[in-house]
Amino acid sequence: MIDIKSNIAKADIAQMPNELFEGRIIVIHALADVEKAVNYLKGFPIVGIDTETRPSFAKGKTYEVSLLQLSTEDTCFLFRLNYIGMPKALVDLLQVSRQLKVGLSLRDDIQNLNRKHKFEPRGFLDLQHYVKEMGIEAQSLQKIYALLFGKKISKSQRLTNWEADVLTDRQKGYAATDAWACVRIYKYMEELKRGQGFRVIGAPLN
């Protein structure tokens, strides 16, 4: 039986070592590469999903979603939507019910993607609802990951320019880590449920 705390203080997370996705990161910025990437992803029953949008620092100015991340356990594709839009192959993948697409705060991601191209989301699982049903109060990806694995997912790249001509290595690593972490969280919790089990214990915050 594994004990999992219900919540965690930001000060405790700050002391943890950083986590970073170490698998393959493949940037898709040309329409010609979309179908091949989608066909690869179709071979996996579970993928992690996340999006990034260029931040706006001017009142009333907003941008459309710039990046869609879809990750397996060892490979993450970064689809640069500001270059390729929402091709049919990608839209079709988001509507496949037999593949589980695991993310966090998915309502915002789905809404933003729908602004690019209307689609019917199928097979989506929101980690916020998933962990809450198990008694975990933490709702951010950083907190949930820290509770389960004792490592910190950095947020230092969140407000960078996701529409830059070339994404930096730090941007790519950040984007891939967020999508991959969703897969890891879900699979770990499912393994605990099938195996040794777990119990959620209270964690007073500082």
C-alpha positions as CSV (number, residue, x, y, z in Angstrom):
1,M,0.0,0.0,0.0
2,I,1.4,3.4,-1.1
3,D,0.6,6.6,0.9
4,I,-0.1,9.6,-1.3
5,K,-0.5,13.1,0.2
6,S,-3.6,15.0,-0.8
7,N,-1.8,18.2,-1.4
8,I,1.6,19.9,-1.3
9,A,3.0,23.3,-0.6
10,K,4.8,25.2,-3.3
11,A,7.8,25.7,-0.9
12,D,8.2,21.9,-0.7
13,I,8.1,21.6,-4.5
14,A,10.8,24.3,-4.8
15,Q,13.2,22.0,-3.0
16,M,12.7,19.1,-5.4
17,P,15.0,18.1,-8.3
18,N,13.8,19.1,-11.7
19,E,12.0,16.7,-14.0
20,L,12.5,16.8,-17.8
21,F,11.3,14.6,-20.6
22,E,14.3,12.6,-22.0
23,G,12.7,11.0,-25.0
24,R,12.4,12.0,-28.6
25,I,11.0,15.4,-29.4
26,I,9.8,15.8,-33.0
27,V,8.7,19.3,-34.2
28,I,6.0,19.3,-36.9
29,H,6.0,22.6,-38.8
30,A,5.2,21.4,-42.3
31,L,1.9,19.9,-43.6
32,A,3.8,17.1,-45.4
33,D,4.9,15.7,-42.0
34,V,1.5,15.7,-40.3
35,E,0.0,12.4,-41.6
36,K,3.2,10.4,-40.8
37,A,3.2,11.7,-37.2
38,V,-0.5,11.0,-36.8
39,N,-0.2,7.5,-38.1
40,Y,2.6,6.9,-35.5
41,L,0.4,8.2,-32.7
42,K,-2.5,6.1,-33.8
43,G,-0.5,3.0,-32.7
44,F,-0.8,3.9,-29.0
45,P,-3.9,3.4,-26.8
46,I,-2.9,6.3,-24.5
47,V,-1.2,9.7,-25.3
48,G,-0.7,12.8,-23.3
49,I,-2.0,16.1,-24.6
50,D,-1.3,19.8,-23.9
51,T,-1.3,23.1,-25.8
52,E,0.7,26.3,-25.6
53,T,-0.4,29.8,-26.6
54,R,1.7,32.9,-27.2
55,P,1.1,35.1,-24.1
56,S,-0.2,38.6,-24.5
57,F,1.0,41.5,-22.4
58,A,-1.3,44.0,-23.9
59,K,-4.9,44.6,-22.7
60,G,-7.5,43.2,-25.0
61,K,-4.9,41.4,-27.2
62,T,-5.1,37.6,-27.5
63,Y,-3.6,35.0,-29.7
64,E,-4.8,31.6,-31.0
65,V,-3.3,28.4,-29.7
66,S,0.2,28.1,-31.2
67,L,1.3,24.5,-30.3
68,L,-0.3,21.1,-29.8
69,Q,1.7,18.5,-27.9
70,L,0.9,14.8,-28.2
71,S,3.2,12.4,-26.4
72,T,3.7,8.7,-25.8
73,E,5.9,7.4,-23.1
74,D,9.1,8.0,-25.1
75,T,8.2,10.3,-28.1
76,C,6.5,13.7,-28.1
77,F,5.3,15.5,-31.2
78,L,5.0,19.3,-31.2
79,F,2.6,20.4,-33.8
80,R,3.2,24.0,-34.7
81,L,-0.4,25.1,-35.3
82,N,0.5,28.7,-36.1
83,Y,2.3,27.2,-39.3
84,I,0.1,24.2,-40.2
85,G,-3.3,25.1,-38.8
86,M,-5.5,22.0,-38.0
87,P,-5.1,19.5,-40.8
88,K,-7.8,16.9,-41.3
89,A,-5.5,14.0,-40.1
90,L,-5.0,15.9,-36.8
91,V,-8.6,16.7,-36.4
92,D,-9.6,13.1,-37.0
93,L,-7.2,11.9,-34.3
94,L,-8.8,14.2,-31.8
95,Q,-12.2,12.7,-32.6
96,V,-11.1,9.0,-32.2
97,S,-12.8,7.5,-29.2
98,R,-10.8,4.4,-28.9
99,Q,-7.6,6.3,-28.0
100,L,-7.3,7.9,-24.6
101,K,-6.0,11.4,-24.6
102,V,-4.9,12.4,-21.1
103,G,-4.4,16.0,-20.2
104,L,-5.0,18.6,-17.5
105,S,-7.6,21.4,-17.5
106,L,-8.8,20.0,-20.9
107,R,-11.8,22.3,-21.2
108,D,-9.5,25.2,-22.0
109,D,-7.4,23.2,-24.4
110,I,-10.4,21.9,-26.3
111,Q,-12.0,25.3,-26.4
112,N,-8.8,26.9,-27.8
113,L,-8.4,24.1,-30.4
114,N,-12.0,24.5,-31.5
115,R,-11.3,28.1,-32.3
116,K,-8.7,26.8,-34.9
117,H,-11.1,24.1,-36.3
118,K,-14.4,22.7,-35.0
119,F,-14.2,19.1,-33.9
120,E,-16.0,16.7,-31.6
121,P,-13.6,15.7,-28.8
122,R,-13.6,12.0,-28.0
123,G,-11.5,9.9,-25.8
124,F,-10.4,12.7,-23.5
125,L,-9.6,12.3,-19.8
126,D,-8.9,15.3,-17.6
127,L,-6.4,14.5,-14.8
128,Q,-8.0,17.2,-12.5
129,H,-11.2,15.2,-12.4
130,Y,-9.4,11.8,-12.3
131,V,-7.3,12.6,-9.2
132,K,-10.0,14.4,-7.4
133,E,-12.2,11.3,-7.5
134,M,-9.4,9.5,-5.7
135,G,-9.2,12.2,-2.9
136,I,-6.2,14.2,-4.2
137,E,-6.9,17.9,-3.7
138,A,-3.9,19.1,-5.8
139,Q,-5.1,20.3,-9.2
140,S,-2.0,21.7,-11.0
141,L,0.2,19.4,-13.1
142,Q,3.2,20.5,-11.1
143,K,1.6,19.6,-7.7
144,I,0.2,16.3,-8.8
145,Y,3.5,15.2,-10.4
146,A,5.4,16.3,-7.3
147,L,3.1,14.3,-5.0
148,L,3.5,11.2,-7.0
149,F,7.2,11.3,-8.1
150,G,9.0,13.8,-5.8
151,K,10.2,15.9,-8.7
152,K,9.5,19.4,-9.9
153,I,8.2,20.3,-13.4
154,S,9.6,23.8,-14.2
155,K,7.2,26.5,-15.4
156,S,9.9,28.9,-16.5
157,Q,9.0,28.7,-20.2
158,R,5.3,29.1,-19.9
159,L,5.2,32.8,-20.9
160,T,7.7,32.6,-23.7
161,N,6.9,33.3,-27.3
162,W,5.3,30.1,-28.7
163,E,5.1,31.7,-32.2
164,A,8.8,32.3,-32.5
165,D,10.3,31.3,-35.8
166,V,12.4,28.6,-34.1
167,L,11.5,27.1,-30.7
168,T,14.4,27.0,-28.3
169,D,15.6,23.7,-26.7
170,R,14.2,24.9,-23.4
171,Q,10.8,25.6,-24.9
172,K,10.7,22.2,-26.6
173,G,11.7,20.4,-23.4
174,Y,9.1,22.3,-21.4
175,A,6.3,21.6,-23.9
176,A,7.1,17.9,-24.2
177,T,7.5,17.4,-20.4
178,D,4.0,18.7,-19.8
179,A,2.3,16.3,-22.2
180,W,4.5,13.3,-21.3
181,A,3.9,13.9,-17.6
182,C,0.2,13.4,-18.1
183,V,0.8,9.9,-19.5
184,R,3.1,9.0,-16.7
185,I,0.7,10.2,-14.0
186,Y,-2.2,8.3,-15.4
187,K,-0.3,5.0,-16.0
188,Y,1.2,5.1,-12.5
189,M,-2.1,5.6,-10.8
190,E,-3.7,2.8,-12.9
191,E,-0.8,0.5,-12.0
192,L,-1.3,1.3,-8.3
193,K,-5.0,0.5,-8.6
194,R,-4.4,-2.8,-10.2
195,G,-1.4,-3.7,-8.0
196,Q,-0.4,-2.8,-4.5
197,G,-3.0,-0.1,-4.1
198,F,-2.7,3.3,-2.4
199,R,-4.4,5.6,0.2
200,V,-4.6,9.3,0.1
201,I,-3.6,11.1,3.3
202,G,-4.1,14.7,4.3
203,A,-1.3,17.2,3.9
204,P,-1.6,20.5,5.7
205,L,-0.1,23.3,3.6
206,N,2.3,26.0,4.9
